[in-house]
Amino acid sequence: MTPRENNKHHAWEMHARLRRIALLGLIVLTCIMGGQHIAHILPHRGTTILEVAIVIVFATLFAWISIGFWEAMAGLFTLLRPYDRFAVTKSGREKDTLLGTQSRTAILVPICNEEVERVFARLYANFRSLEETGQGRYFDFYILSDSSRPDIWVEEEIAWSDSCRNLDAYGRIFYRRRR
């Protein structure tokens, strides 16, 4: 890694750390405020052991709501900003491709007692669509079957074999029947 790349990586880590700290601070602050409000409306204003336990349980459970809310707000804020140099997705950049990388993406296709022809027709369409983009070689398909009927297992395996042969995709389309 070059010094410039190292500095960029370090800057990203610091930026991410600051975002996480801000998010955590907002969540904790919201939980404290919610806990204080709940304590205020209890009969003894949160001074008995039982009311303290209620406030603690409430604040803990309220954290889940707070996390969802503040993550949504952070996402909205990020989307509304005109530019974010650390954004995962950047639109309008033609040079962002997988060319020259060793990266591969697994596309999982979980199935369970489904119509085999329809499943593999969709797989065929997705596979051909990726091939048409010129990026198809960076994707592998994994059919994960939870089917419980033996006659469907056999159909799935035959359809998988046919798909691999018709698409010339041996080593790129995988089939596994799970128990």
C-alpha positions in Angstrom: 0.0 0.0 0.0 1.4 3.3 -1.0 1.6 6.2 1.5 -1.2 8.0 -0.2 -3.4 5.0 -0.1 -2.5 4.5 3.5 -3.5 8.1 4.3 -6.8 7.7 2.4 -7.5 4.5 4.4 -6.6 6.2 7.7 -8.9 9.2 6.8 -11.8 6.8 6.0 -11.3 5.0 9.3 -11.3 8.3 11.3 -14.4 9.5 9.5 -16.2 6.2 10.1 -15.2 6.3 13.8 -16.6 9.8 14.2 -19.8 8.8 12.5 -20.1 5.8 14.8 -19.4 7.9 17.9 -22.0 10.5 16.8 -24.6 7.8 16.2 -23.9 6.1 19.5 -24.1 9.5 21.3 -27.5 10.2 19.7 -28.8 6.8 20.7 -27.6 7.1 24.3 -28.9 10.6 24.6 -32.3 9.5 23.3 -32.5 6.6 25.7 -31.5 8.8 28.7 -34.2 11.3 27.8 -36.8 8.5 27.3 -35.8 6.9 30.6 -36.2 10.2 32.4 -39.6 10.7 30.9 -40.8 7.3 31.9 -39.4 7.8 35.4 -41.2 11.1 35.6 -44.6 9.6 34.8 -44.3 6.6 37.3 -46.1 7.0 40.6 -43.0 7.4 42.7 -41.0 9.2 40.0 -38.6 6.3 39.6 -37.3 6.2 43.2 -38.4 2.6 44.2 -36.4 -0.5 43.2 -39.2 -1.8 41.0 -39.5 1.6 39.2 -35.7 1.7 38.6 -35.9 -1.8 37.1 -38.8 -0.6 34.9 -36.9 2.4 33.7 -33.8 0.3 33.0 -35.8 -2.3 31.0 -37.6 0.5 29.1 -34.4 2.3 28.3 -32.8 -0.9 27.0 -35.8 -1.8 24.9 -36.1 1.8 23.7 -32.6 1.6 22.4 -33.7 -0.7 19.6 -36.2 1.9 18.5 -33.7 4.7 18.8 -31.1 2.8 16.8 -33.5 2.3 13.9 -34.6 6.0 14.0 -31.1 7.4 14.1 -29.8 5.1 11.4 -32.6 6.2 9.2 -31.9 9.8 9.9 -28.2 9.3 9.2 -29.0 7.6 5.9 -31.4 10.5 5.0 -28.7 13.0 5.9 -26.1 11.2 3.8 -28.5 11.0 0.8 -29.3 14.7 1.1 -25.7 15.8 1.1 -24.4 16.8 -2.3 -21.1 15.0 -2.0 -19.6 12.4 0.3 -16.1 11.3 -0.5 -16.5 8.1 1.5 -19.9 7.1 0.0 -20.1 3.5 -1.0 -22.0 4.3 -4.1 -21.0 7.1 -6.4 -23.2 7.8 -9.4 -21.9 8.9 -12.8 -18.5 7.3 -12.6 -17.8 5.2 -15.6 -14.4 4.0 -14.3 -15.9 2.1 -11.4 -15.9 -1.5 -12.7 -14.7 -4.9 -11.5 -12.2 -5.1 -14.4 -8.7 -6.1 -13.2 -9.9 -7.3 -9.8 -10.2 -10.8 -8.4 -13.5 -9.9 -6.7 -16.4 -12.3 -7.0 -20.0 -11.9 -5.8 -22.1 -14.8 -4.7 -25.8 -14.7 -5.8 -27.8 -17.0 -3.5 -30.9 -18.6 -4.8 -32.7 -20.3 -1.9 -35.5 -22.6 -2.9 -37.9 -24.9 -1.1 -40.4 -27.2 -3.0 -40.9 -24.6 -5.8 -41.7 -25.0 -9.4 -38.4 -26.0 -10.8 -38.9 -24.7 -14.3 -39.8 -21.2 -13.0 -36.8 -21.1 -10.7 -34.3 -22.0 -13.3 -36.0 -19.8 -15.9 -35.3 -16.8 -13.6 -31.8 -18.0 -12.9 -31.2 -18.3 -16.7 -32.6 -14.8 -17.2 -30.4 -13.3 -14.5 -27.3 -15.2 -15.7 -27.8 -14.0 -19.3 -28.5 -10.4 -18.2 -25.2 -10.3 -16.2 -23.3 -11.8 -19.2 -24.7 -9.1 -21.4 -23.3 -6.4 -19.1 -19.8 -7.9 -19.6 -19.4 -8.3 -15.9 -20.9 -11.9 -15.7 -17.5 -13.5 -14.9 -17.4 -11.8 -11.6 -20.6 -13.5 -10.3 -21.3 -17.1 -9.1 -24.8 -18.5 -8.5 -25.5 -20.8 -5.6 -28.8 -22.7 -5.6 -29.5 -23.6 -2.0 -32.3 -26.2 -2.0 -34.3 -26.9 1.2 -36.8 -29.0 -0.8 -38.2 -31.9 1.2 -39.7 -33.9 -1.7 -37.4 -36.4 -3.4 -39.1 -36.0 -6.8 -38.3 -32.2 -6.6 -34.7 -32.9 -5.7 -34.2 -34.9 -8.8 -35.9 -32.2 -11.0 -33.7 -29.6 -9.4 -30.5 -31.5 -10.0 -31.5 -32.2 -13.6 -32.4 -28.5 -14.2 -29.1 -27.5 -12.6 -27.1 -29.8 -14.8 -29.0 -28.6 -17.9 -28.4 -25.0 -17.0 -24.7 -25.5 -16.5 -24.5 -27.2 -19.9 -26.7 -24.7 -21.8 -25.0 -21.7 -20.3 -21.5 -23.2 -20.3 -21.4 -22.3 -16.6 -19.8 -25.2 -14.9 -17.9 -23.8 -12.0 -20.2 -20.7 -11.9 -23.6 -22.2 -11.0 -23.5 -24.4 -8.0 -26.3 -26.6 -6.4 -26.5 -27.8 -2.9 -29.4 -29.6 -1.2 -29.5 -28.7 2.5 -31.1 -30.8 5.1 
